Amino acid sequence: MAEGYCVKCKAKQPISDAVEETMKNGRKAVKGKCPVCGAVMFKILGGKTPATPAPVPEAPASA
């Protein structure tokens, strides 16, 4: 379970109902609710999702 900082409680809390999302810039994040006050919590995770590599063209066969 992910742990984040709740701005309303001003304390670190475990994120309940956590859902992993991918932001527009390609980074992963976890979004959920604070179990104490119910405020929305959002935590950005490290690293970007790996981009799919471009297909490598095959070299022409020499005869």
WOKAZI-V119638 format. One record per residue. RES is the residue in one small letter. D_CENTER is the distance of its C-alpha to the mean C-alpha in Angstrom with 1 decimal. Layout:
# WOKAZI-V119638
res->RES d_center->D_CENTER
res->RES d_center->D_CENTER
This chain:
# WOKAZI-V119638
res->m d_center->13.3
res->a d_center->10.9
res->e d_center->13.0
res->g d_center->12.8
res->y d_center->15.5
res->c d_center->17.4
res->v d_center->19.2
res->k d_center->21.9
res->c d_center->22.7
res->k d_center->22.2
res->a d_center->21.1
res->k d_center->18.2
res->q d_center->17.6
res->p d_center->15.7
res->i d_center->13.3
res->s d_center->15.3
res->d d_center->14.4
res->a d_center->10.7
res->v d_center->8.8
res->e d_center->5.4
res->e d_center->5.0
res->t d_center->5.2
res->m d_center->7.0
res->k d_center->10.6
res->n d_center->10.6
res->g d_center->8.5
res->r d_center->5.6
res->k d_center->2.0
res->a d_center->2.4
res->v d_center->5.2
res->k d_center->8.4
res->g d_center->11.8
res->k d_center->15.3
res->c d_center->17.4
res->p d_center->19.9
res->v d_center->22.7
res->c d_center->22.8
res->g d_center->20.5
res->a d_center->18.7
res->v d_center->15.2
res->m d_center->12.7
res->f d_center->9.4
res->k d_center->7.6
res->i d_center->5.7
res->l d_center->5.0
res->g d_center->7.7
res->g d_center->8.6
res->k d_center->8.4
res->t d_center->8.7
res->p d_center->12.4
res->a d_center->14.7
res->t d_center->17.4
res->p d_center->20.6
res->a d_center->23.5
res->p d_center->26.4
res->v d_center->29.1
res->p d_center->32.5
res->e d_center->35.2
res->a d_center->38.2
res->p d_center->41.5
res->a d_center->43.8
res->s d_center->46.9
res->a d_center->50.1
